[in-house]
Amino acid sequence: MHFVEDQNGKVQDVVNMTEQGQANVETTTDGEIQKAEFNTESFSVFTITWKRKSGNIEEFNFNKIIHLVRQNGQNGSTYTDLKNSVNATNSLVLETEDTNPVLYMSTITSSGINKEMYQLYESETTYRFIGAYIATTSRDEYSLVDSNKVTKLMGRKEKDSNSGVMKYQYKGDTTYRNLEIDQTVIFVYSNAELTKKANLYSENGITLYASGQSTVNLTNIDILYTTSANDIIPTSVKDSDKRRSGNNYTYERTVVGIGEESVEVKALRRESSSSNSPIQYSEDGENWMDVGSNPVKFIYTADAKGEVPKTIKTADTRNLINISMANYRENQNYYNSFQFGSADYTGSEAVRQNLVQGVLKDGYPVLNNGTSLNGLFDGTWGEVIQNTYVTGLNHLFSYDSSTGTYSYDSDENYAYYDIDSSRNTEKNFIVYERSKYKGEGMRHVASFMPYSSWDDGASQNKFAFGMMISFEFLQPKNGKINGQDMVFSFSGDDDVWVFIDNKLVLDLGGVHERATGSINFANGEVYVNNQSNPTLRSVFNSDSDTFADYTSHSLKLFYMERGRGDSNCSIKFNLPPRPTNSIEIVKSLANSDKEKYTSTDFQFKAYLEDEEDRNQEPVQYNAIPEGTPYRVKKNDSLTDEVRYVGKHNIFTLKAGESAVFEGIDSGLRFYAEEVGILSDQFDKVDITDWKVTYHDLNGNLVGTSEGKVPEQTKTYLARSGVKTAGNAARVEFKNTCNVNNLRKLRITKKMNGLSTTDKFSFQVYLTGQNRQFIPYDGGYEVIHKDGTSVSREGNPQGIIRDVAPDETIVIDQILSGTEFKVNEIELDNSRYEKPIKEVKKGLCDDGTVTDSDGKIALKKDAHVIITNTLKVDLTVNKEWSDKNIKHSSIYAGLYKADGTPLKCVELNEDNQYRYVFGNVSSSDLVYELRPVTGNENAEFTINNNGYVKVEADKIIVAKANNTDTKYKVSYKKEVSEDGTKITQTITNTKIVTKLNLIKVEKNNEKNLLKNAEFALYTANDNYTYEESNRVTGNIKTDSNGRATVNGLVPGKYVLKETKAPEGYSLSANVWQVLVRDNQSVEVTLNGVPVEKSDDGAFVIENIKLYSLPSTGGSGIYWYMIGGMVLMSAAAWILYKNKCREVLGK
C-alpha cells in the first residue's frame, strides 16, 4: 500500500500498489514468498503490506508503516521525516524465513539487493541509510525505544488469532519481538560524510603517524586485504608526527565501528571503480557491508619503548568468550559476609573450599549463609568504583590454532585494561610480551593487575577486583581435542570457582598464594594443588567418568583478587567455545582418515520447527533460508570464518568441518539433510546417535543392500531424525566412501644406470580443504623390493625418508578428486642428476592446482615413479684386436641414455686413445662415431662433416697400416667398487675367419688324402684373378686330409689345387670362396655349393690314377715269366685240340 501525501504530509490517497501494477510478489506453489518488489517515485512514509494465503483462502493480511527519517546532526538524537520532495525509484526486495516474508537490514547497502533504499536525496542533499530502530511517536517527534539496531523485520500471523503482526529482531536475539501498537519502525538516514580515510591508532587509543600523517586515503583502493601490512597499510608508524622521533608500532588488525558494535575485518574495498563510491568491509572476505560514516581504524601494537615492552597478538573472542570485570574499593566487607584483605589469608597455596554453595543461583555463586555474590560480578555493589564495571571485553587470550588452546599467563605477559572508553573504544586488553611484578607481598611473582597500566606506580585500586569468564562448549569425542585430552586449568590467587553446567567443579576459594587446579574432560579427573578432588562422575552423580560425546555444556569462572600482597593468574584451556543457542551440523568420513585432504564440498539443508507454531501437530518445518550466516569449526575448533546459506537453502561443508548456526531458540525441534550424494562415491551415511533415512530426488524412500545405497540410485539424500535444539544440538553426517572412491597413491623409487645403497627422501603434498597443497602427515606403507612391506608413521612436514631403490610408498584411503604433488628432497646434487618424475598415464586425472602432479580418479590408483641417476667420472678407452699395427684416430661421442648427444672427443695416439668425461650421469654411454651415409641426420658435426654413433656389433671400415680394414665394434662397461667411476672400453675387433678344407678320394670319401697342395687368390667381383693376387700358396693337407687357412678377412677369393696327392690326378677346378662380414664362409664350384663335412670343412675330391710300374723295375721279370707261362699253356692246349681232330678223321 502506498500513502499518497500532500506537501504538508497529509495522506490524500491510499493506493494498492499490487493492483496498480507497481508491486510484484513472487511465491512458490505453496504460497511461500520468494521476492517482493515495490516501486514508487515519491515517499516520506513507506508501507509494507503482507498477505499470507493457503490455497485460495486468505489466512491473514496486515500492514505496518515504516517511516523514513533523517538524523538531525551527525550524532543527533532527533529525527525529521524525509519530505515528499524526495524523488527516487525504489525496489524493496523481501526474502523468506519460516515461509514468512522477512526484510534483512543487511540487504540495504550500496551493493545489496535493496541498494535502492540505501541512498536517498532531498534538497540536493544525499542521505544514506545508517540503521533501523524501534520508536514511538509523540507530536510528530520520534523517541527511540532503545539504542539497539533492528536486524530483521518479519510479517506473520499470531498463533492464537488471525491477526497479522510485524515482528523484529535485534542483533543477538534468538526469537522475534512483536512490534507493539504504539510503536513504529524508522529507517534512519544521515547526511554525514562517507568515511574515506582510515585512522592510525595504537591499541590504547593513541594517534599514530606514518610519514607524518595520521590517516590513510582509502578512495583509491580496489580491494585491500587487512591481514597484514602492505602498500596501503603502513608498515612503519610512530606515536609522533615528527618523522625521526617517537616510538615504533607494529600493525595488528583493522577495525570498523566503535565499542562493542565494532568488528574486526579481513578486507576493505570500493563498492565500484569510482573514487567517490562507498567503502565496504568484509569479515570473511566474501560478504560485504558498507562502512558508511563509521570510522575505520588500523590498529597497531607498541614496540618496546624504554622499560615498556612491546605488545603481543591476541585472539578476537568477542561473542565467543564473555569477559566482564569490576574494580572495588579496598579493604571492604561484602555485606558483612565476605571480607577483603588478609582476614581469610591461608599463608600458603592452601585453599579454603566450600565457601560457596555447589550450585549457582540466578547465574552467580552463593555463600553458604545464602548471600549471593552477584553484586561483585554484575557491578551493582556500592563499592564498585565508578566506570570500572565493564562487559564484553576482548583480546585477553592468545590462541594456538594447531592445538585449539586458549591461554593467558601473567608469568609470561602483563595485561592491562584501559577503562577510558574514549581511548579503548573496542574494549580490548593490552597484553605485553613480558611479565611485570607490581605486588607488595613477600613472594615476588609476576602480577595480574588489569586496572593498573604498565608504568602506573600507584598502589591504590590494584588488588581488589573481580572477573567473570563464561562460554558454552561442546564435549568432543572421547573428550579429546586434536588428539589431546581436553583440559581446563588455572593457577593463581585468590578465589577461583569454576562451575560446569551451574555446578561447582573446581574450588580454589580463599585468600591464598598461587594455587593450581585442573579439570580433565577426557577422564573426569579434578585436581587442586595436585590433590585429587571430586570427579565429574561424583559431582554430576553420573554413571560415566565424563560427559557424553557431542553434548553441550557451559563453563563459568568467577575470579576474585581480595588480598593485599600479590595477584597472579594463569588460565589455559583447549575447550572449544561455542556460541550459545546454536545447532551444529558436522561432516566426517567413516572409512578414511584423509578428511583434511578432501576438498569435496558436501551439501546440506537444515530445517527448524516454526517457532510460532511450536509443539503444534502436524509440525511445520522451515529450511534455514538463503543468506543465513553460520560459523565454521574445523577439527572441533571454532574458527573466525563465517559463511552463508546459499541458493535453494543449501550450505556446504568439507570433511572435518562443522556449521554452527547461532540464535536458535533452545527447545525447537529440527532435523538436517545431506543432499546431492553420489552413490558411486559415498554409498552409506551414518548420523551419529540419530536415525537416518535415504530418499531419491523425488523424495521416495530408497532401500539399501547390506546397509548401502545401490549405485542404481545415482543421487540421493540422507535425512536425520528429529531432535530438540539445546543439549543435543549436534548432527554428525558420517559418509562411508564407496570402494571406487577410496584410492591409493603409489610412489616408486627407481635408478637409471648404476644402482646404489643410498636412501632417498620425498615430500608429499595433497590438496587440503581450500584446494591448496598441504603436507601429507599421515601414515603409509613401504613395499620392499622382495615384496615384503612395513607400515610407518608420517610427520607434519609430509617428509618420507629412507626409501631404497625399487621400493614403493603406498598411501591409501585417498578420495577421488584429491590432487597430489611429490617432490624429491635432500638429494646430494653433487652425486646425482636432477631426478626424473613420471606420473603413469591413465592412472589419474590431470591436476588443476598449480604444480599439481595429478588428481586421484575414481576406480584408479595413481602411480608416480621418481628415477635418479648417479653422477660419475666416465673414462673411455679405445682398443683393437690387432694391437701391433698402426691405427688411425677415431671420434667418440657421449650420449644420454635416451640417445641425446652431449659431447664428442677425438681418441688418438696423443691421448693414448683415452679420455675422461667428468661428473656425468652413470647412465650415459659413449659410442664410436662414423661418418653419416645417405640421408642420415648427423648427431655431431666435426670439421663440417656429420657423424653418428656406431651401435654395438656393427661393422666399420678403418685404416690399419693405412689399409681399409673391417672391424666389429663392441662396448664394455665396468664400475669401480665405490660406484663413483665407470670405465667404458670400445673394442674394434678385426673381422677374420678361417677356411677349413678336407681332401678325399672321389667316390671314396673315407679315403682322406694327404699332401694335396693349394693356392688362394683374392678375386674380383666376378671371381677373376691375377697370379699376382696370391694370398698364400702354403696350403697343404695333413695326414688326415685336412688343411686350414687362417686370418681371412671378408671378401672374394679363388682356390686352386697346385699339387694332387700321389696316385691321383691334379684337379683343374677353380673354387670360388666368399668370406662375409659375419665371418661365415661359402665355397662354390661353378655356382654349385661345395659339400661340407659333418664338422663344417669343405670337401675337395681327387680322382685316383691306374698306371704300370716304371721301366727297369725289379718286378718286370716276374711279369715277363708269367706272360711266357700263359702263352706256353695256350699253345699246348691248341696242339692237343688239333691232334684230336686228326685221329677223329
VEXKE-193261 format. One record per residue (C-alpha): x negated, y, z. Coordinates in steps of 0.02 Angstrom, whole numbers, plus 50000, padded with zeros to 5 digits. Layout:
! VEXKE-193261
XYZ...
END
This chain:
! VEXKE-193261
500005000050000499375017549956499955032650057500045047549938499735063650034499875082250002498495094850034498935095450218498765076850238500635073250248501225057150170502275060850015502505043349950502055025349983501505015549830501454996549821499814995249726500134977149678501754981649591500924996549506499504985449441498224994749545497824979949656497354962149615497374947449734496634930749683497124914949778496864896349767498294884449725498584882949912498804901549931497094904350006496484921849967494864921749870494714940149822495724956049837495354972049739496144989149768495925004449657496325022549696495715039449639496025049449798496215044849980495975050350157496905035750232496685018350162497965004850199497624986250182499184975550166499044956850181500394944350138500214926050176501344913450091501614894650098502274889749927503684901849888504074905150071503314921050141502634917250314502154934850362501544951450297500854966650383499864982150350498644992250450497925009250417496045011650406495535029750424494045036050328493185049350433491585059050433490465061150583490255078950641488405081950662487025069250637487365060350802489035068350839490435060250938491875069050850492625064150684493615072550547494675064450412493965064850240495155075450136496115070849981494915081149880493825065749879493825059449701493195041749688493705024849619493595010849746493664992149735493844983949904493464965349895494064953850033493444936350069494224922050165493914914250333495014900650405496104903350249496424921250307495844937150221494314944950302493284960350270491434958950316490684975850356489024969150293489774969850117489924988850123488164992750067487395001249918487204984249833488564974149919490184967949843491054983149920489744995749867491125007349803491595010449985489815013850038489615031349967490955044949957490935063049902491805078349971491505096749936489905092449842489285083049995488815064749996489395054050141488805036450173489595022650274488745020050443489955008250527491725003550577492415007050751494005004450850494765020950903496325029050971497095044950906497745059951000498165076750923497275072350764495695067850860494875050950868494165043351027493105027851013493685013351121491845009051144490215011251052490184993850976490244992350789491544981150709490774967150606492364958950538494184963150507495454949350483497304948950448498324934250508499934928350588500124926750776500294909050840501914911950934502814923150809502924927750627502204945050657500604949650569499144957150662497454964050620496014956450716494214961750733492544955850799491064964850873489284958650849489054943450959490914939750977491404921550958493274924950945494334938650870495124952850967496844959550925496994977350864498214984850988499714995350937498925011750991497255007850909496635010750734495095006550632493985020650573492655019250440491385032250491490365041450360488895052850385488015065450278486375062750370484905061550253484385044350198482805037750277481405039150152479915037750266479255025450393478555031950557476945025350631477135020650814476235010750945477154997851049477385010551189478075024151076476515034351041476495042950872475075036250766474165043250616473415036450457472295048750367473065062450473474855057650426476125050150546477345044250411477295033650255478315037750100479485023450051480295031049896479045023249777479105005349839479864991449735479814978049868478724978750022478394963250124478064968550302477234953050371475514961050362474664977550324474444981250139474294995450014475865003650086475744999150270474135007250332472814995550399471855008550498472825020250612472385030850764473285040050902472555056650846472875066850691471005070350687470325058250561468725054550656469415053850831470685043850928470895025550967471185011750841472775001450820473204985450725474814982950627476064971150709477834972350638479164983150556480744988350648482344996350582483515004850705483455009350889483654999651051484504982851062485284985950892483564986750812482994972450701481274966250653481224964550465480224954750339480424966050189480944983350128481444988549953482275001849849484054997049802483685002349622482245009049520482755026949554481655036149678483255042849759484025025849785484325019949964483025009850057483604992550107482914979850230482974960950243482744950050396482454934450292481784940650125483394936250034484874945850104484834964750105485624978550209485484997350193484315006650307485415021950288484825035450406484145023150534482315025550575481015013750503479505010650612477855002450575477354996150748475524994150795474644986050942473244995351027471454990051003470334990651155470185008351223468895010651359469484999951504471164996851420471084980951314471984978251150473714970751148474184953851075475524947350959477054940151046478664931950990480304940150945481524930951061482974943251055484664934451051483754918351093482984920451266483864932651382482714942651496483254955651622482324964251766482624975851912481384985452021481804987852205481254999352342480014990352452480244982752624482114980852609483284967952682484594962252558486234963252656485274958052810485104940852737483584941352625482044950352693480714958352583478924959752646477954947152748479334940452860479524924252761477684922752712477094904752722475254909252719474844897052578475564889352421476834880352528478614884552479480224886452579481534875952496483414876052522483524894952544484884894652412486304882652381486144869152249487444876452130487614893652053489154903952094489784915651958488114913151874486994918452021486114909852167486984909952335486084909752503486554896152625487544908952727488634911952574487844928552521487714929752332486084936352262486974943652111486534961552162484694957552143484914952051964486354962251893485724979251951487194982652069486194982652234485985000052303484104998052325483814995552138482765010252081483645021051953483375016551770482405000851814483794988251786483524983351606484254969451499483944962451326482054962851347480924955751214479144951151167478564943951333478174926451270476884920251148477454906151035476454891750962477424885550811476364869750797476944863450967478544873450991477854880851153478334897551230477164904251362476644918951467475214918151592474664932951697472984924351719472704927151533473714942651489474334957651586476124962651540476934979751559478704985651528478935004351498480635009651568480595025951470481885022151336481335037151234479685028251206480145010051224481615010851106481604992151065481474986251247479854976951219478494971451340476714976651303475584961651329473694964151336472354952151282471594951951457472244949951633472074962651773472084961951961473194975252041473614966952207473194970852387473054953352457471614943152522471534932252365471114941752209472134933652071472734941151908474324951051929476064951051859476724968451894477794973051742478334990051808476524995851827475545001251673473784995251645472965010951710474285015251841473375016852007474905020052115475385006452237477235010052252478565000152162477364986252114477864971952224479744972152243480604966652083481644952652013481774944651842483064933151766482724922451613484064911551533484354901851375485264887051304484264872051246484514855251163483874838851236482884831251091482754812851053481854803851194481504820651274480044824151159479594839051051478324836750912477824820250992477524828051164478574827051323479744841751338479214850851497479624867051587478264872951706477984887951818476624893951934476594909852037477394918952180478604922352259480344914552250480724904752092482314894852069482654885551906484434879851877484894867451740486744867451697487014878251854486194865151968484594868852063483204857751995481584867052034481484875552204479964886652239480804897852369479944908752497478564921852504477014911852466475374910952374475344903652200476434888152194476694876452047478204867051984478734857251831480224848151755479894834051633481394830851521480654815151446480604805351610481634816551726480224819251849480134835451951478574841152042478214855352165476394858252211476014841252136477264832852253478734823252184480424831452209482184825152173482274819251992483554824051861484384807151892484574811752076485124829752050486444825151923486904808552003486604800451834486364782751775484874787751668483234796351707483594811251597484904818951483485664810351334484864814151166485504829351074486554836051216486634854751253486104862251417485744878951498484234884851596484214899751713482644905551803482754917851946481094925551994480764936652145479234946352199479574951852377477874950952463476544964352485474944956052430474844948452259476024944252117475654931851980476694922551855476424908751728477884901751628477664888451495478954877651408479254868551245481124867551266481924872851102483044887651146484664887951050485944901651033487464899651143489154894951072488444885850922488544869850823487074861450740487024851250580485434840750563484664832250412483474817450431482924801750340483174784350411481854774050323480494786550280479274796150389478934808550249480294821050292479184836350291478584832050116480344831250047480874846749952482604839749910484004851749956485384841850040487104849950029488364851350171490034858550221490654861150398492474862750447493174871350603494864869850683495904885550654495584894150819497284902550820498134885650796497014875350907497744859850987499184860150863499634844850762499274842150623497614851050646497174863950516495314864150473494464877850375492754876950294491444888650366491534901450225490304908150099489204921850170489164914850348487384915750418486534901250501484854899650585483624886250536482754874050650481284863850590480734848350684481874853150829481064870350846482104885750807481314897350679481704915350637482334910250465484134914850426485104907650279486874910050218488264898350165488364898849976489664896349842491024883649871490624884950057489064874250036487484876550138485844867450111484544859050221482954849550189482484833850283481914838350458482924854450461484464859650559485784872950526486324881950685487974891250670488194903650810489764911450879490764895350879492054895251017491724880751136493124868151129493524869950945493654853650851492554852050699491794839850576490474840650439490144833150269488604829650167489134831749987488414827949815487454812449874486724802249731486854783749767485314779149665484314789849786485234787549951486404772849970486854774650154487144788850277487214786350465487844800150577487084798350750488404793250877489784798250756490944788650642490594790750457491684788050304491214788850120492264797149985492084799149798492284815349701494164813149701494244811249889494574792549883493784781350014492274771949948491954754050003490204747850043489214732150010488124726950156488404744250226487784753050070488694763049938488584753949770487704762849628489304762049525489884776449635488574788349569489034803249677489874802949847490074812450010489844806750190491084813750316490824813850504492174810450630492964824550728492214830650891492344845951000491104860250995490134862551155489084849551238489064837751089489004850850953487654842050852487904831550696486404822350626486564815550450485254801850429485084795950250484414778950201483374780150044483784768349902482334756749865482194765449696481914781849785480534776549906478954775349804477074774049826475564784449781474004774249743472274781949738470864771049671469004774749677468004768949526466184770549475465604774049299463934766449260462984761649416463914756349571463434762449744463574758449928464084776449964465814780250035466934794049968468214806350038469844813249970471034826950021472844822849982474234835549968476104832949950477374846649918478254852250076479994858450102479614875050018478894865949867477144871749909475734859449937475314854950117474024842150178474684824450196474364819650378475244802850384474594785150387474024775050237473394757850186471674753750115471604738949995469834732149982469014725249826469324707349885471194710649907471204711850096471914727650174471894738150331473024752250395472324768850451473004784750530472954801550443472324818350504473054835950499471904841150356472514827350241470754820250227470474801850190468674796250216467584780750197468304774550033467154762449942467104759549754468524748349691469564751849847471334758649834472274770049954474144767049963475354780050035477124773450039478894779450077478714795049969480354801349899480554804249713480354822549666478874824849785477364831749695475584826649738473824832949720472244822849754470534830949766468874822649800467914832149933466234831750022465394824749865463504826249854463394836249693461524833449685461834814649665463494813949575464274821149420465934830349435467234816749467468474812149332470284811449387471514800949288473374800649326474064784949246475334789749115477094783249127476994780349315477554797649368478374813349301477464829349256477234841349401477914859049404476944866349551475274874749517473824862249519475014847549534474374830549477476144824149453477864820949527478474804749605479814797149494481254785349531480764766949517478934771249485477354771049590476094784449544474274779649521472774791449525471054784749478469544795249525467924789949442466194795049498464554794149405462844794149488461534806449430459834798249392458174800549303458334790549143456684785049063456734779048884455334767948815455094762748635454344745648595454054735048439453924716448422452424718448306451384728248428449694727848349450084738248196450374756548170452184762648181452984779248136453814790848264455674789448295457064800448364458094795448517459744803348570460564804548742462444801248743463824801348870464744785048899466174791348789464964794148644464724812948663462974817648604461954827648729460124829048683458844821548564456954819348578455534812748470454574797548528452824796048455451034791648492450764808148582452044804248718451664785748707453424783048643454134787848815455254801848881456154805549047457904813149044458074820949217459644822149325460854813949205462364802749231461994784649268463244780149133462314789949000461474779748863460004782648745460094776948565458824776548425459334788248285459374785548097459744797347954461554798847901462114789947744463554793547628464924803847710464414800547890464594815048012462954819748093462844818448282461184827748290460354839148165458454838148161457454848448039459054851647942459384833147924460834823948004460604809048118461744796448202461504783148333460974765448293462114753348382461404737948465460894723548348460974734648194459594734248063458494748948020457054751347899455484758947974453684761347925452474748247986450724751047923451554763247804452644749447737454544749547744455004735847865456674729947928456944729248115458394724248227458694737048366459094731448544459304740548710458924735248888459374744949047458524742249216458934750749382457734754349523458074746949694458604763749768459784766949622459014783649579458064778849422458534769849263457354763549129458064760348958456984751348833457304752348646456534737448560456314735948371456134717748330455424714348159456594703048062455604687348015456104669447990455364652947929455644641347783455664622847828455344610147689455364591147685454624581147539455454564547493455414551747352456844553647235458174540647265457234535147419457394549047547456684538147682455024538747595454294555047661452884561347551451344569547617450094580847534451324589447422450734607447397451754623247358451544641847325452784655447374453004671547275454024687247304455334688947168456334702147083458214703147098458394690446955457094679247033455744683046905453994684646974452194687646936450724676846989450034692147072451544692047191450964676347277451394676947464450494661047508449794645547421449384636147577450984626447597450624607747616451704593747685451064583947831451144565347863452994567247899453284575447734453614592347818452964609847789453434626547867453204644147801453234656947946453414675847950454594677947807455434694947803457114697447719457024696947529456994685747375455644673047340455244658647221454434642147273453334631547155452544614647182450714616047142450204597847176451254582147187450964568247310449884554147243450874542247134452214554947098452494566546959452244585546984453904594546985454154607646854455594615646954455574633347024456634635247178457484651747223457324656947407458414670647486457994677147662459414687647733459394701447866460234689747988458714678447969459674664947878458814656547728459594649947570458664639047440459424635447269458864626847111459594633846954461004641247056461404625047149461074624947336459704613247389460204599447507459684601047689459124587547810460014584847974458814596748059459054610347927457484607747821457684609947634457434593347542456204593547394456124577447288454724569547184454784555447052453634540247076452344535446937452074516546871450284516346779448914502446751447364501846856445864511046790444654503046655443184493446730444044490046888443674474246986445424467146961445364466346771444594449146765445994441146858447204449346738446214442546588446084424746659447914424546699448324430046523447254416846444448034403146551449754408546499449284409046316448494391446327450044384446410451134391746273450044383946137450104366946219451984367246229452124372046046450944357245992451964344346087453564350246011452844348545835452214330545871453964325045921454664331845760453384321045654453704304945748455534307645728455414308345544
END
